[in-house]
Amino acid sequence: MGDRRRNSPTPPDSPFRLPSGRAATLPERLPSAPGFWRSPVRGVPFTAVLGLVLLVGITLLFVTGLLSYAAYNPDLDPVNDKTPGKGLLGFYLFAWPTGPHWLYRLTQGLHVTVGVVLVPVLLAKLWSVVPRLFALPPVRSLGHALERISLLLLVGGALFQFLTGLLNIQLEYLFPGSFYPLHFYGAWVFFAAFLAHAGLRVPQAVRVLRSGGLSGTVRGDRLEAPAPAAPTLSRRGALAMVGAGSSVLLVTSAGRSFDGPLRRLAVLTPHGAAEPGSGPNGFQINKTAAAVGVTAADTGEGWWLTVSGPAGDLRFTREQLLAMGQHSAALPIACVEGWSTSDQWWRGVRLRDLAALAGYPDQPPGVLVESVQRRGAFRVAALRDNQVRDPRSLLAMQVNGEKLSPDHGYPARIIVPAAPGVLNTKWVTRLTFGEL
């Protein structure tokens, strides 16, 4: 039996048989051998299309990522900024506005949804160039060494950014540290390598697609298989498969930014099952009161709100707050994980009215907000003066005509237009105006 197996011919379509008909030797069977890669789909035209899609998509991801960073108002107070030592990388050009009230819902929804949708495109692009990663010799010159290092940063950075982003939107915090600095610094490394690579390759990609399109050939195409196997799928068909994969991910993730049937289809986003409960408080949350250590003893009869400023420390019970002038605002909750709610009707005391009680009747400053929660990020958060002054910014005690549920922040929570969800602090116990 051993002799028959040893003498049996190599199948005609085997990747280990060379075009001449002879069986490949061991070096010719390794990934570094040109004949190892036989897919007729590979080639510069196919890679060029994917590269141009990623050029647009990743640029959008980077811009919306910077906008998300700005939305946290990182220069306001260290409690808002989870990227210590950022230096010049932490620049941004404007203070985050409060209007339109759906701004963060739009920018972060785009950031997360586009990132998810680009996953098949990124994987297809990496598949299309994988033969180049095994090419020998690994380094031919100093210039070639620099190119290989940039590719290592590009591929490694892309995988790192997409993986950490996907884990974060699933609320799986499996990181060797905080998600915020890891994703922040990783974005800069990846985008620097991406810009260098795009500057070298985009002109070539445009020329290739203008000259011959997908079905054309490129002289000296180092991605095209020298001895391709029989085609089972055209390049257009392969691109259609990538597009179909992205479309499925779009349908199963984008719905968390909308209401209705699309939301029920968003099974790949966090909390893809039914909304928490029903009724006025039946809209999405990230963390329950129990998850962050908030108990009934913290929010029951003994709870009060401390308001601090030039007028000293003032304490108010929930009943006293409800006896103040009450105002309403229709605002969504939008989170960094990409999900958001529609506008909910919130009712409570305006922050600028509380600032007036604290000793700032005319031009209220920013405020430091503290929660009774015992663990978890953003137990303390800071809001800018423009956020305090906006008449829609509330210390809310009701939502949709009912009192807040414990998981939505009872007895009182912050709600601010266009702010990330983590800055809409729940279970508020203290407001300190003017010390930012």
Steps between C-alpha positions, in 0.01 A plus 500: 500500500792731581653451151172568321452828687857607427473426129152644445501803272432850630148609397504736198342786696727461805689812607802275539528420128685750283375603153767280344331197656770408745427481872615798706794465734470601865627861446247538220220391735569775754299826511813686388487322161309694229323185386349442845240772443277406208175694531420674168311769694814655643656786315563871518156594351312302769718639779468854360119497531515380859771752581297794370196389703718481811652839423159666521372287787804521726529875447138530614578280802796717596306826470201373699739351756658842554152649533415241764815594688404869484149419627650394832643852547838354598660835588227577751600272785718187533195295597374531140826404332614139518816559289769639734821626343341549160696820425441650157295198396218622721422808293155599389375816336183597686301454819233238449163667425155416633327520166365339303391281788551183293859587401678232703234248404591562135880516524547202730235297321693554177830416668386165635278397209758581232765317703286186517405519132865532394603171666441283187677760285801502731519120513471476122774761458732311734422175315579663167851608605595209726749355244708816536534439873685174430718627215873421522743646570317686779721807458675601177609851586462776759202641311341156481559453875321827573211393277473166684497677837225735383299199379548330837366810675216526249384138522562470874337836568194415291446167675555658843262792440223292349530227764497737799216698345289189441562374853407839645166524319419152631583620854774235521779690676773244435781753483837522680391838636240763423339497157531877462881543491550174312261599223617863501873433460436204273299727269789742459753224426266332254394820324860620459589170329176516302579849367852395399366192323220695332743763375703227330219283367194716424641660180585153371155366592326782313717448191431126502123539522496769232709296260346156516245466776457177690548273202815674382857386555790695638850455371718348768203435730668349807167401656376295207566127524769385250316170453136568591255221565184464296265786589197423714411863568567818308645810659163668470342202671756518782427870548129420502559248780691762700218748441240244607691435823518871573128534427414226750712671764332832421153358552596315819679794664370836376153443642612587853499864386136483389162395627259247352576177311862591426574511873377145546730385219810648667608173661873575475491809717492502881172406663368368170210333679185672625516841662521504882143473619213696353323828556657846539834360621514225240795624294858383479766529770858378525535432870247429770507649848606162639792477256660817638416437865206739542252370761161612628672635809699741279194637321225469760366736767850596615608632159557869441673713238784729602542812284830686555621843389567850636175475700644202691370144520125475453311174556172405337279197540323358198173653616662843522640463149158400369354813662732721291416619150483194278597504133481241220735405216481236226849351477653165401760289678795426272791283614857446387412138412295637209147438624253777573139552593243722339407823677361436848302761690698600807377729777688659786690808618715692254871492579527874454232550767701285742810703407311816595421353840869412539597867448522542121180684398630652175771298324502149645834318465568133448404241757657190652240224536539215750301178518435266790619204291791322664680350202536542128630778277357852500372493855600868484462710185538865401274714279595823322342837564313489167347169607389643836349808333298309242132509613461134402768386746320353799540325828223263394275316745236378257497350154203460267260610773619259772771507765836358400554130555802397712686388187436834330643699789235545771478727694665750259727498197662741257369536147685731258444548124761351262713357782638143515288274718768463769483877566125471570586386852249284688431487876633854549594597855707818461533797258800728544487812284801704399794282608614371159 
